[in-house]
Amino acid sequence: MNWDRMEGEWKQRRGKAVQHWGRMMNDELAAIAGKYEELVGKLQERYGISSERSKRHFDDFKDVVRQLKKSNARLMTLQARLKNAKSPPRKTSSTRSAGTRPRVRADK
């Protein structure tokens, strides 16, 4: 068995233990750290790569997700602007000041 794979399996087990005990102690940070270690361990085991390389792969993935979230936020903002630009402005009674009359069209 490849040493990187053995190390990956160990990190998975260690990560699961940290996750479990982190929940028992209500320590969310420990549980999150356990998930990270477990994922890095799974990457090591699955692909037979070193710990450093699996951490780099995970960090690259986090960067991609971060960029996708930013792009999605920009798209949502643009979509909302387009939607607002297409809809006609609403006339409400609160826009008229007190004492003014509604406008009457002169084209009749």
C-alpha positions in Angstrom: 0.0 0.0 0.0 1.2 3.5 -0.9 2.3 5.6 2.1 0.2 8.6 0.9 -2.9 6.4 0.8 -2.2 5.2 4.4 -1.7 8.7 5.5 -4.9 9.7 3.8 -6.9 7.0 5.6 -5.4 8.0 8.9 -6.4 11.7 8.3 -9.9 10.6 7.4 -10.2 8.6 10.7 -8.7 11.4 12.6 -11.0 13.9 11.0 -14.0 11.8 11.8 -12.9 11.6 15.5 -12.4 15.4 15.7 -15.8 15.9 14.1 -17.5 13.5 16.6 -15.8 14.9 19.7 -16.2 18.4 18.5 -20.0 17.9 18.4 -20.0 16.2 21.8 -18.1 19.2 23.3 -20.3 21.7 21.3 -17.1 23.0 19.8 -18.0 23.9 16.2 -14.5 24.9 15.3 -13.2 21.4 16.1 -16.0 19.8 14.0 -15.2 22.1 11.0 -11.5 21.3 11.3 -12.4 17.6 11.4 -14.3 17.9 8.1 -11.3 19.6 6.5 -8.9 16.9 7.6 -11.4 14.2 6.5 -11.7 15.7 3.0 -8.0 16.1 2.6 -7.6 12.5 3.7 -10.2 11.3 1.2 -8.3 13.2 -1.6 -5.1 11.6 -0.6 -6.6 8.1 -0.5 -8.6 8.4 -3.7 -5.8 9.8 -5.8 -2.8 8.6 -4.0 -1.3 12.0 -3.7 0.7 13.7 -0.9 -0.9 15.7 1.9 0.5 19.0 0.6 -0.8 18.3 -2.9 -4.3 17.4 -1.6 -4.4 20.6 0.5 -3.5 22.6 -2.6 -6.3 20.9 -4.6 -8.7 21.7 -1.9 -7.5 25.3 -1.7 -7.9 25.7 -5.4 -11.4 24.3 -5.2 -12.3 26.8 -2.5 -11.0 29.6 -4.7 -13.2 28.4 -7.6 -16.2 28.3 -5.3 -15.5 31.8 -4.0 -15.2 33.1 -7.5 -18.5 31.4 -8.5 -20.3 33.0 -5.5 -19.0 36.4 -6.5 -20.1 35.9 -10.2 -23.5 34.6 -9.0 -24.0 37.7 -6.8 -23.1 40.0 -9.7 -25.5 38.1 -12.0 -28.3 38.4 -9.4 -27.7 42.1 -9.1 -27.8 42.6 -12.8 -30.9 40.5 -13.2 -32.6 42.6 -10.5 -31.6 45.9 -12.2 -32.9 44.6 -15.6 -36.2 43.6 -14.0 -36.6 47.0 -12.3 -35.7 48.8 -15.6 -38.3 46.9 -17.6 -41.2 47.4 -15.1 -43.0 50.8 -15.4 -42.8 53.1 -12.4 -45.8 52.7 -10.1 -48.0 55.6 -9.3 -49.0 55.7 -5.7 -51.0 58.2 -3.7 -48.0 58.8 -1.5 -46.1 60.4 -4.4 -48.5 63.3 -4.7 -48.0 66.0 -2.3 -51.0 67.2 -0.2 -53.2 69.7 -1.9 -52.2 68.9 -5.5 -54.7 67.6 -8.0 -54.1 64.6 -10.2 -53.1 65.5 -13.7 -55.7 65.4 -16.5 -54.7 64.5 -20.0 -55.3 67.3 -22.5 -55.5 65.1 -25.6 -59.3 64.4 -25.2 
